[in-house]
Amino acid sequence: MMHRHAVYQQDDEDRAVSLRSSVSAALIMAGRVGSDSDLVTDIESPADEDGVHNSFSQLINEQSHDLHDVIEMTPFDLQEESRDDVVCLEAPPYQRSDSEGPQPTDHLIEERWSSDTLKVLSSMPSRTIGRSRGAIISQYCNRTMQLRRRRQSRPSIQHFPRSARPSIRGYLVETDGAAFEEEENKRERLVNNLQNLSAHDRLRMLRAMPLSLAEKKELRMLVLNKAEHSVSQNQIPCYSQLKYYIIIALRHGWYGWLSFLSSLQLWQTALKRVGGRFGTGVLSYFVFLRTLLFFNVFLFLVTGLFLVVPQAILHSEHNVTVNSTWGLEVLTGAGYFSHSLLYYGYYSNQRLQTSHKCSVPKNGMPCSSRLPYNMPLVYFFTIGAAFFITCIILVYSMSKSFGQSFRIDKSKGLLAIKVFSSWDFKVIKKSSVKLQRANIGTQLKELVAEVNRQKLKFPVLQQLGRFLIHMLAWIMCLGSTLASVLAVYYFSEHMHKDLRSRALTNSSSIVLKEASLLAVPVVVSSINLLLPGFFNALAWMEEYDSPSVLNYVSISRNLLLKVSVLGVLCYHWLGRVALDPHGLGLKCWESFVGQELYRFLLMDFIFMLLDTFFGEFLWRLFSQKALKRKRKPVFDIARNVLELIYGQSLAWLGVLFSPLLPAVQIIKLLILFYMKKVSLMMNCQASGKPWRASQMTTIFITLLCFPAFLGAAVCVTYTMWTISPSAGCGPFRGLKTMFQAGKLWVQDLAAENPDLHWLASAHAYLVENPLFLFLSAGIFLIVIYFHSQVVDGQRKIIELLQEQIENEGEDKKFLITRLQDIHERKRGVPPRRVKGASEDSSYS
């Protein structure tokens, strides 16, 4: 017996050494993972890794000694062993299933643990959080005391520690009467300390406490009642009461003003209704439409204040009688509109001044020396400044949206946040409650669908067949796009020759001539309407599993079509019309290009109306009445978004030739929003496969910035720097290029004031030299690149932190299984191999 006891004791010491070595190995592994996060100090770790490791190591050491003592003192009893084997960790509800088939559960949950192992589990820090109210109250009583002392010594609050989920490790649950009395004393001290804090600090401390809302409310009421009692005992002076009431009134007024500003947000209720019923994918379309509306409002305000209003007030020399064309000028933009503020040719090239005259100098300065309104200079710099500011806004919006949408947010974590903390308890109106409930329900469906979505695996032959189908679909899309581009190119060339022959013969009537101008816009709009339907049919044949992938593919194909058609049209306007305006009989080719863009914009709007009526309304009636189906069409996000980008590209291209074209785009977007919303509610249904559009807004802004805005800016810059303006109209008549307006103004300033001769050199090096333009574009690209790299670095840090959290969880599982293994060996039972621990047994 003595020999056997010595053997057992030696085995216990060996196993204790093995346990310590395994703990050290696990902590070293976790430390290696944590060392990578020290590369970036700006990202705050979700937990104190060193504290977690030290506390966990201390806990294991303590429990290993207790376990050793328990094992030495516990007799080897079969009843004890059977009683230990009965204890089992129950699986959580979301992992239970009534089905008889095997369920993928955690290997730790499947095991039956001994009472000693359960003792270790119950005393782990993660298992004790939220169980001891006394520990919580004691901890926050100390915190409030420390904060109070800090406030008395230093009134600044910048060193106030951020309290996330507090740790109360080390506290035990007390259930006897003395513990209850001690808890009440701590509670009283906590109330006293909270009372002595400021209102802001008190609110922060109450929010940080891991207590229920009822307990927090009770603590707050105790603090307020005690404060009122102390106030009644100490009579507050009148001026303090007046100051208190003034502060309360100002705070209520400020909150009311913020609520009023929030209610003024455009289409807020309508967007919530759309998002609650159809999901974030369809909602992203309407949010993008509102963004385009804001861009056009900005353009309209800039051109209206600096170009249209001064020209209308200070100068009006165009009194031309135009023959009416039976209202056809509303569609063509010609006729009466040709000699109006709508187009470039109406604006003067003179320095505008007020009409009144003065004969006596004022303040020794004659009237002629007053600064006039230089229309050519203002026109040039207004268009340039509008594009520059729009570029800055687009780059900022794109970078901000990129940083928000490409975060590493796991769907399970977002699902938990949406379930437990998404409801707004300030909503009390019945309609708002229903709207919020529908919105949260739709988002939960999307998140659940994303969590449950799995990538399908197909056999090799089936994968080869799907690849061939995809290749065939892309070949057909590219072929149809190429055919459409060639059709637009040759048809525009034919109409160009026809316009030249009519200008030479001058035989056709005015009505027929203006009606023929609608031919090219009608053909282009027809292609933009019909070809996306062909793309959708090919996508239906491809059978994409994910709705998001289907949308991205559709966006790519429609974008290729729109960009190709716009490229051909820009060549038609700047390469044919602008280079030979006299052959077409045009006195002002800029106004003609502005009319073309007006016609394209209007025809695009008309065809969108026809698509909404025939493609959604009539199809819904045909499906329900003739086919006897309850299914409605699904809203085509890709095609509708690309239509918006196409129309906005036309508006940006035409702002140089038609300063009031953004006003036309504003009217179009306003009508389009309400029309699409009504059609969506009546004729469309939500997608059968819910999906979360986490990056759709970012992709829309990116497409708006690079293909659309960048192409329009290049065309406008090319026109200003290279093409000669018309000699008989517009603010740049008589100049070789529009760019010379700024150069002549600098030369005039240098001639009048010799001290400003440096402006000519600065203008030559900074504006005339294209190197400055390339440097500016390069700086923008560098800023975008660095921002994307910063976001990518943040994503990598977040991935490392998430991996570290997962590794720490695996370390805990490993240590728990090692404890159970030691217990079984102490009892003489053959150790059971547990998944995850058998592979790591080499550490011991």
C-alpha positions in Angstrom: 0.0 0.0 0.0 2.8 2.4 0.8 4.5 1.6 -2.5 1.2 2.2 -4.3 0.6 5.5 -2.5 4.1 6.6 -3.5 3.4 5.7 -7.1 0.2 7.6 -7.1 1.9 10.6 -5.5 4.6 10.6 -8.1 2.0 10.3 -10.9 0.2 13.3 -9.4 3.3 15.4 -9.4 4.1 14.4 -13.0 0.6 15.3 -14.1 0.7 18.6 -12.2 3.9 19.4 -14.1 2.3 18.3 -17.3 -0.7 20.6 -16.6 1.5 23.6 -15.9 3.5 23.0 -19.1 0.3 22.7 -21.2 -1.0 25.9 -19.6 2.3 27.6 -20.4 2.3 26.3 -24.0 -1.3 27.5 -24.5 -0.5 30.9 -23.1 2.6 31.2 -25.3 0.5 30.4 -28.3 -2.0 33.0 -27.4 0.7 35.5 -26.7 2.1 34.9 -30.2 -1.2 35.6 -31.7 -1.6 38.7 -29.6 1.9 40.0 -30.5 0.7 40.8 -34.0 -1.9 43.3 -32.8 0.9 45.4 -31.2 1.9 46.6 -34.6 -0.9 49.1 -34.7 -1.6 51.1 -31.5 -4.6 53.0 -32.8 -6.9 50.1 -32.7 -8.2 49.4 -29.2 -8.3 45.7 -28.3 -11.7 44.5 -27.1 -10.2 43.1 -23.9 -7.0 43.3 -21.9 -5.1 40.3 -23.2 -2.5 40.3 -20.5 -5.1 40.5 -17.8 -7.1 37.7 -19.3 -4.1 35.5 -19.6 -2.8 36.2 -16.1 -6.2 35.8 -14.4 -6.9 32.6 -16.3 -3.4 31.2 -15.5 -3.9 32.1 -11.8 -7.4 30.5 -11.8 -6.0 27.3 -13.4 -3.2 27.1 -10.9 -5.6 27.6 -8.0 -8.1 25.0 -9.2 -5.3 22.5 -10.0 -4.1 22.7 -6.4 -7.7 22.3 -5.1 -8.3 19.5 -7.5 -5.1 17.8 -6.3 -6.3 18.0 -2.7 -9.8 16.8 -3.6 -8.4 13.9 -5.5 -6.0 12.9 -2.6 -8.8 13.1 -0.1 -11.6 11.4 -2.1 -11.9 7.7 -1.8 -12.3 5.6 -4.9 -16.0 4.9 -4.7 -18.0 3.4 -7.5 -21.0 5.4 -6.5 -19.0 8.6 -6.6 -17.7 7.7 -10.0 -21.1 7.0 -11.3 -22.5 10.2 -9.8 -19.7 12.2 -11.5 -20.4 10.5 -14.9 -24.1 11.5 -14.7 -23.3 15.2 -14.7 -23.5 16.6 -18.2 -23.3 20.1 -19.8 -26.6 20.7 -21.5 -26.5 22.1 -25.0 -27.9 25.6 -25.5 -31.4 25.9 -27.0 -30.3 27.0 -30.4 -28.3 23.7 -30.8 -31.1 21.4 -29.7 -33.1 19.5 -32.2 -36.0 17.1 -32.1 -34.8 15.2 -35.1 -33.1 11.8 -34.6 -30.3 12.5 -37.0 -26.8 13.5 -35.9 -26.5 17.2 -35.1 -23.1 19.0 -35.4 -22.6 20.0 -31.7 -19.5 21.1 -29.9 -17.3 18.3 -28.6 -17.2 20.0 -25.1 -20.9 20.0 -24.9 -21.2 16.3 -25.7 -18.9 15.3 -22.8 -19.9 14.4 -19.3 -17.8 16.3 -16.8 -16.9 15.4 -13.2 -17.9 17.6 -10.3 -14.4 19.0 -9.9 -14.3 20.0 -13.6 -17.7 21.6 -13.2 -16.4 23.5 -10.2 -13.6 25.0 -12.4 -16.1 25.8 -15.1 -18.5 27.6 -12.7 -15.7 29.7 -11.3 -14.3 30.9 -14.7 -14.5 34.7 -15.3 -16.8 34.3 -18.3 -19.3 32.2 -16.2 -19.4 34.7 -13.3 -20.3 37.9 -15.2 -23.8 39.1 -14.3 -24.4 36.6 -11.5 -23.5 38.7 -8.4 -25.4 41.9 -7.9 -23.4 42.5 -4.8 -20.1 42.3 -6.7 -21.4 44.7 -9.3 -22.6 47.2 -6.8 -19.3 47.0 -4.9 -17.3 47.4 -8.0 -19.2 50.5 -9.2 -19.3 51.9 -5.7 -15.5 52.0 -5.8 -15.5 53.4 -9.4 -17.8 56.2 -8.4 -15.7 57.0 -5.4 -12.6 57.1 -7.6 -14.3 59.3 -10.2 -15.6 61.6 -7.5 -12.0 62.1 -6.1 -10.7 62.6 -9.6 -13.3 65.3 -10.2 -12.4 67.1 -7.1 -8.7 67.1 -8.0 -9.0 67.5 -11.7 -12.2 68.8 -13.2 -11.3 67.5 -16.7 -13.1 64.3 -17.8 -10.6 63.4 -20.5 -9.0 60.7 -18.3 -12.3 59.0 -17.5 -11.9 55.3 -18.3 -14.2 53.8 -21.0 -16.1 51.1 -19.4 -17.3 48.4 -21.8 -18.5 45.1 -20.4 -17.0 45.1 -16.8 -15.2 42.2 -15.4 -16.1 41.1 -11.9 -13.8 38.1 -11.7 -12.7 37.3 -8.1 -16.1 38.0 -6.6 -18.2 35.2 -5.0 -21.9 35.0 -4.7 -23.1 35.7 -1.1 -26.5 34.5 0.0 -26.6 34.7 3.7 -28.1 37.5 5.8 -24.8 39.2 6.5 -24.0 39.4 2.8 -27.4 40.8 2.1 -26.9 43.5 4.7 -23.4 44.3 3.3 -24.9 44.5 -0.1 -27.5 47.1 1.1 -24.7 49.1 2.6 -22.8 49.1 -0.6 -25.9 50.0 -2.4 -26.4 53.0 -0.1 -22.8 54.1 -0.6 -23.2 53.7 -4.4 -26.3 56.0 -4.3 -24.4 58.6 -2.3 -21.5 58.5 -4.7 -23.8 58.8 -7.7 -25.5 61.8 -6.1 -22.2 63.6 -5.7 -21.3 63.2 -9.4 -22.4 65.5 -12.2 -25.4 64.6 -14.3 -23.3 63.6 -17.3 -21.0 61.4 -15.3 -23.9 59.9 -13.4 -25.6 59.0 -16.7 -22.4 57.4 -18.1 -21.9 55.3 -14.9 -25.5 54.1 -14.9 -25.3 53.1 -18.5 -22.1 51.2 -18.0 -23.5 49.0 -15.1 -24.3 45.5 -16.2 -27.7 45.5 -14.5 -31.3 45.3 -15.7 -33.2 48.3 -16.8 -35.5 48.0 -13.8 -32.5 48.1 -11.4 -30.9 51.0 -13.2 -34.2 52.9 -13.0 -34.5 52.1 -9.3 -31.0 53.4 -8.7 -31.7 56.6 -10.6 -35.0 57.2 -8.7 -33.1 56.7 -5.4 -30.5 59.3 -6.4 -33.1 61.8 -7.6 -35.2 61.4 -4.5 -32.2 61.9 -2.3 -31.2 64.9 -4.3 -34.7 66.4 -3.9 -34.6 65.7 -0.2 -31.2 67.4 0.2 -32.5 70.3 -1.9 -35.5 70.8 0.3 -33.3 70.9 3.3 -30.9 73.4 1.8 -32.9 76.1 0.2 -31.4 76.9 -3.2 -31.1 80.6 -4.0 -33.4 82.1 -6.6 -30.7 82.7 -9.2 -29.6 79.1 -9.0 -33.2 78.0 -9.7 -33.4 80.4 -12.5 -30.2 79.1 -14.0 -31.4 75.6 -13.6 -34.7 76.3 -15.4 -32.9 78.2 -18.2 -30.5 75.3 -18.8 -33.5 72.8 -18.9 -35.4 75.0 -21.3 -32.4 75.4 -23.6 -31.8 71.6 -23.5 -35.4 70.9 -24.4 -35.2 73.5 -27.1 -32.1 72.0 -28.5 -33.5 68.5 -28.5 -36.7 69.8 -30.2 -34.6 71.5 -32.9 -32.7 68.3 -33.6 -35.9 66.4 -33.8 -37.3 69.0 -36.2 -34.2 68.8 -38.4 -34.4 65.0 -38.4 -38.0 65.2 -39.6 -37.0 67.5 -42.5 -34.9 64.8 -44.1 -36.1 64.2 -47.6 -38.3 61.1 -48.1 -37.4 59.6 -44.7 -40.7 57.9 -44.1 -41.0 56.7 -47.6 -37.5 55.2 -47.5 -38.3 53.4 -44.2 -41.4 51.9 -45.8 -39.5 50.7 -48.8 -36.7 49.2 -46.8 -39.1 47.5 -44.4 -41.0 45.8 -47.2 -38.4 45.2 -49.9 -35.1 45.1 -48.1 -31.8 46.9 -48.3 -31.2 46.1 -52.0 -34.2 48.0 -53.3 -33.7 50.7 -50.6 -30.2 51.4 -51.9 -31.7 52.4 -55.3 -33.9 55.1 -53.7 -31.0 56.3 -51.5 -28.8 56.6 -54.5 -31.6 58.5 -56.3 -31.7 61.0 -53.4 -28.0 61.4 -53.5 -28.1 62.3 -57.2 -30.9 64.8 -56.4 -28.6 66.6 -54.0 -25.8 66.7 -56.5 -28.0 68.3 -59.1 -29.4 70.8 -56.6 -25.8 71.9 -55.9 -25.1 72.3 -59.6 -28.3 74.3 -60.1 -27.6 76.6 -57.2 -24.0 77.3 -58.4 -24.9 77.9 -62.1 -28.1 79.8 -61.2 -26.4 82.2 -58.8 -23.3 83.0 -60.8 -24.5 82.6 -64.4 -28.2 82.6 -64.9 -29.3 85.3 -62.5 -26.6 87.9 -63.4 -27.2 87.3 -67.1 -31.0 87.7 -66.7 -30.7 90.9 -64.6 -27.8 92.8 -66.1 -28.0 91.9 -69.7 -30.9 91.1 -72.1 -30.2 91.8 -75.7 -31.8 88.8 -77.3 -35.2 89.7 -78.6 -35.6 87.1 -81.4 -38.9 86.0 -82.8 -39.1 82.3 -83.4 -41.8 80.4 -85.3 -43.7 78.0 -83.1 -43.5 74.3 -84.0 -46.7 73.1 -82.4 -45.2 72.5 -79.0 -42.5 70.2 -80.5 -39.8 72.4 -79.0 -40.6 70.9 -75.6 -39.3 67.6 -76.9 -36.5 68.9 -79.1 -35.3 71.8 -77.0 -35.2 73.9 -80.1 -37.5 76.7 -81.3 -38.2 79.2 -78.5 -35.7 77.5 -76.1 -32.8 78.1 -78.6 -32.7 81.8 -77.6 -33.1 81.5 -73.9 -31.1 81.2 -70.7 -31.2 77.4 -71.1 -28.3 77.3 -73.6 -24.8 78.5 -73.9 -25.4 80.8 -77.0 -27.6 83.2 -75.0 -24.9 84.3 -72.6 -22.9 87.5 -73.4 -19.2 88.0 -73.7 -19.2 91.5 -72.3 -18.5 92.8 -68.9 -21.9 93.3 -67.3 -22.6 96.5 -65.4 -25.7 98.2 -63.9 -27.5 100.5 -66.3 -27.5 103.7 -64.1 -24.9 106.3 -64.7 -23.2 108.8 -62.4 -21.6 112.0 -63.4 -19.9 113.0 -60.1 -17.2 110.7 -58.8 -17.7 109.1 -55.5 -14.9 109.2 -53.0 -12.5 110.4 -55.6 -13.1 107.3 -57.8 -14.9 107.6 -61.1 -17.8 105.3 -62.1 -15.9 103.6 -64.9 -13.3 102.2 -62.5 -15.8 100.1 -60.6 -15.2 96.4 -61.0 -17.6 95.0 -63.7 -19.0 91.4 -63.9 -16.8 89.6 -66.3 -19.1 87.0 -67.8 -16.5 85.0 -69.7 -14.3 84.7 -66.7 -17.2 83.9 -64.3 -18.5 81.3 -66.8 -15.1 79.5 -67.0 -14.4 79.5 -63.3 -18.0 78.6 -62.3 -18.0 75.4 -64.4 -14.5 74.6 -63.2 -15.3 75.2 -59.5 -18.5 73.2 -59.8 -16.7 70.2 -61.2 -13.9 70.5 -58.6 -16.2 70.7 -55.6 -18.3 67.8 -57.0 -15.1 65.8 -57.4 -14.2 66.4 -53.7 -17.7 65.5 -52.5 -17.7 62.3 -54.6 -14.2 61.2 -53.4 -15.2 61.9 -49.7 -18.5 60.1 -50.1 -16.8 57.2 -51.8 -14.1 56.9 -49.1 -16.6 57.2 -46.3 -18.9 54.7 -47.8 -16.0 52.3 -48.5 -14.9 52.5 -44.9 -18.4 51.8 -43.6 -19.4 48.9 -45.9 -16.2 46.9 -46.0 -16.0 46.3 -42.3 -15.4 42.8 -41.0 -18.8 42.3 -39.5 -19.8 38.7 -39.2 -23.4 38.0 -39.9 -23.9 36.1 -36.6 -22.6 39.1 -34.6 -24.8 41.5 -36.6 -27.8 39.2 -36.1 -27.3 39.3 -32.3 -27.0 43.1 -32.4 -30.1 43.4 -34.5 -32.1 41.1 -32.2 -31.1 42.6 -28.9 -30.4 46.3 -29.5 -32.2 47.4 -32.7 -35.5 48.5 -31.3 -36.0 52.2 -30.7 -38.1 52.6 -27.6 -38.7 56.3 -28.3 -41.1 55.3 -31.1 -44.7 55.5 -29.7 -46.9 56.1 -32.8 -48.7 53.1 -34.1 -47.7 53.7 -37.7 -44.1 54.2 -36.8 -44.1 51.1 -34.6 -45.5 49.0 -37.5 -42.9 50.6 -39.9 -40.0 49.9 -37.5 -41.2 46.3 -36.9 -41.4 45.6 -40.7 -38.0 47.1 -41.2 -36.3 45.1 -38.5 -38.1 42.0 -39.6 -36.8 42.4 -43.2 -33.3 43.0 -41.9 -33.5 39.9 -39.7 -34.6 37.8 -42.7 -31.6 39.1 -44.7 -29.1 38.3 -41.9 -30.6 34.9 -41.3 -30.4 34.1 -45.0 -26.8 35.2 -45.1 -25.9 33.1 -42.1 -27.6 30.0 -43.5 -26.3 30.5 -47.0 -23.7 27.9 -48.0 -21.6 27.7 -51.1 -22.9 24.8 -53.2 -20.4 22.2 -54.4 -21.1 20.7 -57.8 -19.4 17.7 -59.5 -16.7 18.3 -62.0 -18.8 17.8 -65.1 -21.6 20.0 -63.7 -19.0 22.7 -62.9 -17.6 22.5 -66.5 -21.2 22.8 -67.9 -21.9 25.8 -65.8 -18.6 27.4 -66.8 -19.5 26.9 -70.5 -22.9 28.4 -70.0 -21.4 31.4 -68.3 -18.9 31.8 -71.1 -21.6 31.6 -73.7 -23.7 34.2 -71.9 -20.9 36.6 -71.7 -20.0 36.2 -75.3 -23.6 36.9 -76.3 -23.7 40.0 -74.0 -20.4 41.3 -75.4 -21.6 40.6 -79.0 -24.9 42.4 -78.5 -23.2 45.3 -76.9 -20.8 45.6 -79.8 -23.6 45.4 -82.3 -25.5 48.1 -80.5 -22.5 50.4 -80.4 -21.9 49.9 -84.1 -25.5 50.6 -84.8 -25.4 53.9 -82.8 -22.2 54.9 -84.5 -23.4 54.3 -88.1 -26.8 55.7 -87.5 -25.5 58.9 -85.9 -23.1 59.3 -88.9 -26.1 58.8 -91.3 -28.1 61.5 -89.5 -25.1 63.8 -89.5 -24.8 63.5 -93.3 -28.6 64.0 -93.6 -28.4 67.1 -91.5 -25.6 68.5 -93.7 -27.5 67.8 -96.9 -30.6 69.6 -95.5 -28.4 72.5 -94.5 -27.1 72.8 -98.1 -30.5 72.4 -99.8 -32.7 74.0 -97.2 -35.7 72.3 -98.6 -37.3 70.5 -95.7 -39.8 72.2 -93.4 -39.0 73.3 -89.9 -41.3 70.7 -88.2 -39.7 67.8 -90.2 -36.2 69.1 -89.5 -36.8 69.3 -85.8 -38.6 66.0 -85.6 -35.6 64.3 -87.3 -33.4 65.5 -84.5 -35.2 63.0 -82.2 -34.2 60.0 -84.3 -30.8 59.4 -82.6 -32.1 59.8 -79.0 -35.0 57.5 -79.7 -32.7 54.8 -81.1 -30.3 55.0 -78.2 -33.1 55.0 -75.6 -34.7 52.0 -77.3 -31.4 50.1 -77.1 -31.0 51.1 -73.4 -34.5 49.7 -72.8 -34.5 46.5 -74.7 -30.9 45.2 -74.3 -31.0 45.0 -70.4 -34.1 42.7 -70.8 -31.9 40.4 -73.0 -29.2 40.5 -70.3 -31.8 39.4 -67.7 -32.9 36.5 -69.9 -29.3 35.3 -70.1 -28.8 35.7 -66.4 -31.9 33.5 -65.9 -30.4 30.8 -68.0 -27.1 31.0 -66.0 -29.0 30.2 -62.7 -26.9 32.2 -60.2 -27.3 30.9 -56.6 -26.7 34.2 -54.9 -28.9 37.3 -55.6 -26.0 39.6 -54.8 -23.8 37.9 -57.4 -26.7 38.2 -59.9 -27.0 41.9 -59.3 -23.2 42.5 -59.7 -23.2 40.6 -63.0 -26.1 42.6 -64.3 -24.5 45.9 -63.2 -21.3 45.0 -65.0 -23.1 44.2 -68.3 -25.4 47.2 -68.2 -22.4 49.4 -67.3 -20.5 48.2 -70.3 -23.4 49.0 -72.5 -24.0 52.5 -71.1 -20.3 53.5 -71.2 -19.8 52.3 -74.8 -22.9 54.2 -76.0 -21.9 57.4 -74.2 -18.4 57.1 -75.7 -19.8 57.0 -79.2 -22.1 59.9 -78.5 -19.2 62.0 -77.1 -17.2 61.3 -80.3 -20.2 62.3 -82.4 -20.6 65.7 -80.6 -17.0 66.7 -80.1 -15.5 64.9 -83.1 -18.1 65.7 -85.8 -20.3 68.5 -84.8 -17.7 70.7 -83.0 -15.1 70.4 -85.7 -17.3 71.3 -88.7 -20.2 73.4 -87.5 -20.4 75.5 -90.7 -21.0 72.3 -92.8 -24.1 71.7 -90.7 -25.3 75.3 -91.0 -24.8 75.9 -87.3 -24.0 79.3 -86.0 -23.5 78.1 -82.4 -22.5 74.5 -82.2 -22.4 74.6 -78.3 -26.2 75.4 -78.2 -26.8 72.5 -80.6 -24.8 70.1 -78.4 -26.8 71.4 -75.4 -30.0 70.7 -77.3 -28.8 67.2 -78.1 -28.1 66.5 -74.4 -31.5 67.9 -73.5 -33.2 65.6 -76.0 -31.3 62.5 -74.8 -32.2 63.4 -71.2 -35.8 63.8 -72.0 -36.1 60.7 -74.1 -34.4 58.7 -71.4 -37.1 59.9 -69.0 -39.9 59.1 -71.4 -38.6 55.6 -72.0 -38.3 55.0 -68.2 -41.9 55.9 -67.9 -42.8 53.4 -70.7 -40.7 50.7 -69.0 -42.5 51.3 -65.7 -45.9 51.1 -67.3 -45.4 48.2 -69.7 -42.7 46.3 -67.8 -44.2 46.4 -64.4 -47.9 47.5 -64.4 -49.1 45.7 -67.5 -47.0 42.6 -66.8 -48.5 42.4 -63.3 -52.0 42.6 -64.8 -51.2 40.0 -67.4 -49.6 37.7 -64.8 -52.6 37.9 -62.4 -55.5 38.0 -64.9 -54.3 35.8 -67.8 -51.7 33.5 -66.2 -53.6 33.3 -62.9 -50.5 33.7 -60.9 -50.1 35.7 -57.7 -46.4 36.3 -58.3 -45.4 39.8 -59.2 -42.2 41.0 -61.0 -39.1 41.7 -58.9 -37.6 45.2 -59.0 -34.6 45.2 -61.3 -32.0 47.1 -59.2 -29.1 46.8 -61.7 -30.9 48.2 -64.7 -32.6 51.1 -62.8 -29.4 52.1 -61.1 -27.5 52.2 -64.4 -30.3 54.3 -65.9 -29.7 56.8 -63.1 -26.0 56.9 -63.7 -26.6 57.3 -67.4 -28.9 60.3 -66.9 -26.5 61.9 -64.4 -23.6 61.5 -66.9 -25.7 63.4 -69.5 -26.4 66.2 -67.0 -22.7 66.6 -66.1 -21.8 66.6 -69.8 -24.4 69.2 -70.6 -23.8 71.7 -67.8 -21.2 73.5 -69.9 -23.5 73.8 -72.9 -26.7 74.2 -71.0 -26.3 75.8 -67.5 -30.0 75.1 -66.7 -29.8 71.4 -67.6 -29.4 70.4 -63.8 -32.9 71.9 -63.3 -34.3 69.5 -65.9 -32.5 66.7 -64.1 -34.0 67.7 -60.8 -37.5 67.7 -62.1 -36.9 64.3 -63.7 -35.6 62.8 -60.5 -38.5 64.1 -58.4 -41.1 62.6 -60.7 -39.1 59.4 -61.0 -38.9 58.9 -57.3 -42.6 59.1 -56.7 -43.4 57.1 -59.9 -41.0 54.3 -59.0 -42.2 54.2 -55.4 -45.9 53.9 -56.4 -45.0 51.3 -59.0 -42.9 49.4 -56.5 -45.7 49.2 -53.9 -48.4 48.2 -56.5 -46.6 46.1 -59.1 -43.5 44.5 -57.5 -42.8 42.0 -54.8 -39.8 41.3 -52.6 -37.1 38.9 -53.8 -37.8 35.3 -53.0 -34.2 34.9 -51.7 -33.6 37.6 -49.0 -30.1 39.1 -49.2 -28.3 41.9 -47.5 -26.9 44.7 -49.7 -24.0 45.6 -47.5 -21.9 47.1 -50.2 -24.4 48.2 -52.9 -24.3 51.9 -51.9 -20.5 51.9 -52.1 -20.5 50.3 -55.5 -23.1 52.8 -56.8 -21.0 55.8 -55.6 -17.9 54.3 -57.1 -19.5 53.8 -60.5 -20.9 57.3 -60.3 -17.4 58.7 -59.5 -15.1 56.8 -61.9 -16.9 55.9 -65.2 -19.6 58.7 -65.0 -18.0 61.8 -63.4 -14.5 61.1 -64.6 -15.6 60.7 -68.2 -17.8 63.8 -68.1 -14.9 65.8 -66.5 -12.5 64.6 -69.2 -14.9 65.6 -72.0 -15.6 69.1 -70.5 -11.8 69.7 -69.9 -11.0 68.7 -73.5 -13.7 71.1 -74.8 -12.4 74.0 -72.7 -8.7 73.4 -73.4 -8.7 72.3 -77.1 -11.8 73.0 -79.2 -12.4 76.5 -80.6 -15.6 78.1 -79.5 -18.2 79.6 -81.9 -17.3 83.0 -83.2 -20.9 84.4 -83.2 -22.3 83.3 -79.9 -21.6 82.6 -76.3 -19.3 84.2 -73.7 -16.1 82.9 -75.4 -16.7 84.3 -78.9 -13.6 85.7 -80.4 -11.2 83.5 -78.4 -9.2 80.5 -79.7 -10.2 78.4 -76.7 -12.4 78.9 -73.7 -9.3 78.6 -71.5 -8.0 81.9 -72.8 -10.6 83.8 -70.8 -8.6 83.4 -67.6 -5.3 84.2 -69.3 -6.7 87.5 -70.7 -8.1 88.5 -67.3 -4.7 87.9 -65.7 -3.0 90.0 -68.4 -5.4 92.8 -67.9 -4.8 92.8 -64.1 -1.0 92.9 -64.7 -1.3 95.8 -67.1 -3.5 97.9 -64.8 -1.4 97.1 -61.7 2.3 96.3 -62.2 2.5 94.9 -58.7 0.4 92.0 -59.8 2.7 90.8 -62.6 3.4 87.6 -60.7 -0.2 86.5 -61.4 0.7 86.0 -65.1 3.6 83.7 -64.1 1.5 81.8 -61.6 -1.3 81.4 -64.1 1.2 80.1 -66.7 2.7 77.5 -64.4 -0.3 76.5 -62.4 -3.2 76.7 -64.9 -1.8 76.6 -68.5 0.7 73.9 -67.7 -1.0 70.5 -67.9 1.6 69.2 -65.4 -0.3 70.9 -62.5 -3.5 69.2 -63.6 -1.8 65.8 -63.7 -0.3 66.5 -60.3 -3.7 67.4 -58.8 -5.2 64.2 -60.3 -2.2 62.2 -58.9 -2.7 63.7 -55.4 -6.4 62.7 -55.5 -5.4 59.2 -56.6 -2.8 58.9 -53.9 -5.3 60.1 -51.2 -7.7 57.4 -52.4 -5.0 54.8 -52.4 -3.8 55.6 -48.9 -7.3 55.6 -47.6 -8.0 52.2 -49.1 -4.7 50.9 -47.6 -5.7 52.3 -44.2 -9.1 50.6 -44.4 -7.4 47.4 -45.6 -5.0 47.6 -42.6 -7.9 48.1 -40.2 -9.6 45.0 -41.7 -6.5 42.9 -41.2 -6.2 44.1 -37.6 -9.8 43.3 -37.0 -9.3 39.8 -38.5 -6.3 39.3 -36.2 -8.3 40.3 -33.2 -11.1 38.0 -34.1 -8.7 35.2 -34.7 -7.1 35.9 -31.3 -10.5 35.7 -29.6 -11.2 32.4 -31.3 -7.8 31.1 -30.3 -8.3 32.0 -26.7 -11.6 30.1 -26.8 -9.8 27.1 -28.1 -7.2 27.5 -25.4 -9.9 27.4 -22.7 -11.4 24.3 -24.3 -8.0 22.7 -24.4 -7.3 23.5 -20.7 -10.7 22.2 -19.6 -10.2 18.9 -21.4 -6.8 18.6 -19.8 -8.3 19.1 -16.3 -10.9 16.4 -17.1 -8.1 14.1 -18.3 -6.2 14.6 -15.1 -9.3 13.9 -13.0 -10.0 10.6 -14.9 -6.4 9.5 -14.5 -6.5 10.2 -10.8 -9.5 8.0 -10.5 -7.9 5.2 -12.4 -10.4 5.5 -15.4 -8.9 5.2 -18.9 -8.9 8.8 -20.3 -11.4 9.5 -23.0 -10.1 11.0 -26.2 -11.8 14.3 -26.8 -11.8 16.0 -30.2 -9.4 18.9 -30.2 -7.4 17.7 -27.1 -6.0 14.5 -28.5 -4.1 16.3 -31.2 -2.6 18.7 -28.6 -1.5 16.0 -26.1 2.0 16.3 -27.3 2.3 19.6 -25.4 2.4 17.7 -22.2 
